[in-house]
Amino acid sequence: MNYRLHLDPALHATYKALPDEARGDLSVCLLNAMADPLAHSEPYGAEDGKMRTVARGSVSGVILIGVEEIILVQLTYIG
């Protein structure tokens, strides 16, 4: 099953402002998570199967896994 990705407009603006390499790294994380979110993420705090962390290079994100949708709720760039 492939999940749909949802980004809040304000968070999408932050994503668009990332340097190319960081934006590419986050894109890879999100695309992988859309195919199988539990296999391509780590628990965010206590494992509940809903809030997960994706990370690559200098960027990380927190995703909320819904029934058919993944929501990016936090984006962190260290650069």
N, C-alpha and C positions, 0 to 999 in steps of 0.2 A: 504494500500500500504506500502510495506517495502522499505526503502531507502537503497542504498549502502553507505558504509563509505569509505572515502578517507583520507589517512594520508600521508603527505609529508615525504619522507625518514628521513630527519633531525628531524622532529617532532616525528616520530615513534621511533627514537633512544632515544629521551627525555622520551617518554612514557615508553619504556623498562627499562630505568634507575630508574624509580620511585620505591619507596618501595612497597612491595606487597599490603598492605592495600590501598594505594592511587591509584595504578594501578587498583585494583578491583573496587574501588569507581568510577573511571572514566569510566571503562568498563560498569558498570551498567548504568551510565548516557547516554553513547553513544548507548547502546543497546535499551534503552527506547526511545531515540530520533529517532532511525532508524524506529521504529514502528509508532510514532506520534510525530514529532519534535516540533510542536507548543504546544502540551499538556505537554511535558516533558522538557520544557526550559522556560527561561525568556527573555524578550527583552534585547538586548545589545544596550544601548543608546536609541535613538528614535525608536519606534516600526515600523519596515518596513516588518516584516514577513520573513526576509532573514537572518539577523545576530542575533544570539541568544546565551544566556549563559546557560551552564549546570554546576551544582555544586553539590558536595556531600563530606562531611568530609573535608579533607584538600586540596582538589583538585578541580579546575574548568577549564572549557574550553570554548572557543568561537567557535561556529559552523556557517557555511554558508550553508543555505538550498537552494539546487538547485531543478531542476525538478524531478530527480530520485536519487540524490546523496546528502549526507551530507559531508562537508569538515571540518575537525578540523583545524582551523587556528591559534589557540593560546591555550597554556596549562600553567596553573599556579599551582604551588604546594607550600603550606605554611607548612613547616615542619621542 
